[in-house]
């Protein structure tokens, strides 16, 4: 029977795999199976049953592997459930696993080897295949592998597959666990990677060691507008930090809002030259003054994209400006009457 009330103390494993599940259905057994058959065996699997109403409880309670520790609770949200798992974890490395994704048998071994041999790195993910249900889509998450390129991509979006990531627990203890602030999550993963990257190097392994199942009714699609605003918030914070600002200013918000199509967040006086200068400064700081060809190309691509987005927006800005001017003129004409 899997453990439910506490984790017996013994020799600490190297890795704690943390899995939160709500109504795991038929995908959960396969996902758990890909962890229990890893070539690296020195791990514990902490499974948080986060308010399931299906057969999830029965399945988890039926696991006999002593490395599996099960905890049942009311739904605390994904971030809250993961934080409980991390707090219970005894391993020096925390590996994420989603209930519907799959791990290559060598995934944990290769990530442990990477972190063991790269002490300045706080996080390592992997590339991933994208499946729709049980079928490969022919698409992949082939994100960058190098620290500088990942940190530049983090300025705008999330270049890590959540269920592929392994982190140092010491890094989490330094920067904090997943945010539970409703104004900042979801995306709780993008928010956490952003904080880790400010203190540690980050990487992705070049191999596709994760199968990511694409779910049409994901949180980002169901509640697009609130999710979008949170993306802009995190992106603007990353741009501010990378360019040396103490806190996001309007130029950082303008860049993030433009990139993510959040038109309401872009100021009417947005300055394309200033935005491009911020991107250049952020890229140079990320590269520590040594901007290699790939980073330079990313900087140039981002600046070109900003120019393109501003050009597309000009007719809307002009229309808004004319409407505002007409309203001001009408108000002035009415002023003598109001007085």
N, C-alpha and C positions, 0 to 999 in steps of 0.2 A: 504493500500500500504506500503511495506517495505521501510524503510528510506534509502536514497541513498547519500545525500550530507553531512550530519553531524549527530551526535548522540545528541539528546536532553539531556540537563543536568537535572538531577533530583537526587534522592537518588541512590547512586552507588550500583549495585548488588554485591552479594558475589562472583559470578563466571562470567567470560567472556569466552564463548566458541568460539574459533577461528577456522574457516573453510575456507580453500582456495580451489577453484574449477575451473578447466578448462575442459569444455565439460563434465559435470557431467552425462549426459544421463539419463537412467532410474534408476540408482542407487541413484542419489541425493535426490529425494523426500523421499525415504525410510530412508536414513541416517539422513536427517533433521528431519523426523518424530520421530526417536528414541531419539532425543534431546528434541523436543518440548513436549514429553510425559514423561519426567523424573519426578520422585516423588519429587525431589528437584526443586522448581520453581523459586528461587531467582537468576536468571541468565539472561545474554544477550547473544545472538548468533550474532557474527560478521561474516558475510559471504562475502568473497572477491571473486568476479567473475574475475578470473585472465586470461582475454583474451579469453573467450569462444566464439565459433562460432555456437553452437548448440542452443537448447531451454533453456539452463541454465538461461540466463538473464530473459526470460519471466517467468520461474518458480519462481525464487527468487523475482522478482517484484510483483508476485501475492500472496506472503505470507502476511497475515493480522495480524499475531501475533505481538503485539507491542514490544515484546522482541527481535525481529529480525531486525538487521540493515544491509543493503546491500550496498556494494560498488563495482562499476564496474571500471575496469582499463585494460590497455594493459598488456600483459603477462610480469610479472617482475620476473618470476621464483618462485618456491615454497617458498624458504627462504625469498625472498623479499616481497611476498604477506603475509606471516605469520608475518613478522616484522611490516608491516602496520597494521595488525589486532591487534597485541599486543600493538602497540603505541596508538591505538584508545580505547583499553580496559579500562574499569573503575573498573572492579572487582579486588579484592585482590588475587584471584586465576585465573590462565589461564588454561583452559581445551582445549585439542586438539581434533579435530574430522575431519576425512577424509571423502570425499564426497561419498566414496563407502563402508565404514565400518559401523557397527551397534553398538549401545550402549545399554546395559541392562538398564531397567528403573531405577534401583537403583544405577547406576554407580556414578553419580555426588554426590548424597547424601553420599555414603560411602567414597568417596575420600575427600569431605569437612570435614566429621567427623574425618577422619584420620589426615588431616593437622591441623585441629583445636586442636586436642589433642596431636599432636607431633610437637611442635614449632621448633625443630631443623632440621626438614626435609624440603628440598626444592622442592622435586619432588616425586610423587607417581604415578605408573602405575597400570595396572591390568594384570592378565593373560588373554588369549584369545583363542577362537576357530578359526580354520583356515577353511575358506570356499573357494571353487573354484566356482566362479559365485554364484549361489543361493543354492549350495549344500554343506552340511558339508563334510569335507574330512576325518573326524575321527582323524585328527591331531590337535595338540594344541601348543600354545606358553606358556608353563608352566615354565616361568623363575623363578629364585630365588626371594624370598620376602625380605630377610634380607640385611641390608646395607653393611656389610663386604663382603658377597658373591657377591653382585651386583658390588661393587667396584672392586673386583678381576676379575670378568667376563668382566668388562669394559676395563681391560688392553688389551683385545684381540678383543672384538666385542661388539655388542649392545644388552643388555639383556632387552630392553624395547620395547613394541609395541607402535609406534609413536602415533597412534590415541587413545591410552588408557591413555595418560599421562595428569596429572594435575600438574601445577607448581605454586609456589608463584610468583606473579609479582615482589615482592621485590627482589627475587633471580635473576630474569632476569635483573632487573635494576642494580644489583651488578655485575654480570658476563658478561652482554651483551646479545643481542638477537641472533637469528640464524645468523651464518656467511654467507655472500654472496661472500666470496672469492672463485673464481672458482677452486683454487688449494686445497680447503678444503671441498668442497661440490659439489654434494651430497657425503657422507651421512650427511646432515646438522643436523639430529636428534642425531646421535652418537656423533658428534662434540660438540653439546650443552650439552648433558647429561654429557659428560666428564668434561666440565668446571664447571657445577653445582656441580658435585660430589666432586670436590676439596674443596668446601666451605660448603657443607651441607650434611646431611645424605639423603639417597635415599631409596625408597622401592617400591615393587609391592604388591598389594593386592592379597591374595591367591585365590580369586574367579575369574572365567572366566566371566568378565563383558563386554567384547568386542568381536565382530565378525570381524575378519580380513580377508578381501577378498584377496586371492593370485592372483596377476595379472602376467601372463607369460611374458608380455612385459614390466616388470618394468625397471626402470633406471639402476639398478645394473646389469641386464642381458643384456640390449641393449648395454651399453657401459662398458663392463666388465673390460677392462684394465685400463682406467682412474679411474674408481670407485675403483679398487683394489689398485692402488697406493695411493689413498686418505685414504683408510682404513689403509694401512701401516703407513702413516704419523701420523694419529691420534693415532693409537695403540702405536707407538714408543714414542709419546709424553706422553701418559698415563703411559707407563712403566718407562720412565725417571722420571716423577713427583713422582710416587709411590715409586721408589727406592731411591729417594733423590738427583737425578741429576738435575742440573740447566737447562739442555737442552738435547735432545736425542743425544746419542753417537752411534757409529757403533754397539755396542752390542745390544742396544735397537732396532735399525733398523733390525739387523739380526734376532732377536726373532720375531718381527712383520712380517717380510718378509717370514720367514719360516712358521709361523702359517698360513699365508694367501696364500702360494704357489706362492709368487712373487719372483721367482728365481733370477731375475736380481738385486734385492736389497740385496741379501745375499753376504757378502764378502767371498773371497776364504779362508781367515784365520779365519773364525768364530770359536769361542772357546766354545764348549758345556759346559764345567765346568763353564766358566764365565757367560754364558747365564742362566744356572740353578741357579747360585748364585744370579743373578739379580732377578729372579723370586722369590727365597726364601726371599730376602730382601724386595721386594715389598709386598709380602704376610704378612711378619712380621710387616711391617709398617702399612699396612691396618688394621691388627688386633691389632694395638697398643701394640704389644708385647705379646698379649694373643691370641694365635692361637688355636681356637677350632677345634673339630674333622672335621667338614665340610670344613672349610677353609683349614686345613692341607691336607685334601684329594684332594682339588682343586689344591693346590700347587704341591703335588706329581704327580697328573695326568698331569699337565702342563709340569713338568720336564720330565716325562716319554715320553710325546708326542714329546718334543724337541729332546730327545735322538733318538727316532724312526725316526724323520724327518732327522736328521743329518746322521743316518745310511743309509737311502734311498738315500741321496744326495752324499755320498762318491764316488760312481763310476763316477758320473758326474764331481765332483771336480777333481778327479784323471785324467780324460780325459782332462779337461780344462788345468790342470797343465802341462800334458805331451805336449799338443798342444802349450802352451805358451813357454815351454822349447825348443821345436823344432824350433819355430819361432826365439827365441833369439839366438839359435845356428846357424841358417841359416844367421841371421843378422851379427853375429860376423865373419862368414866366408866371408861375402861380404865386410866387413869393409875395408880390404886392397884395394879392387877394387874401392870402393867409394872414398877412399882417393886419 
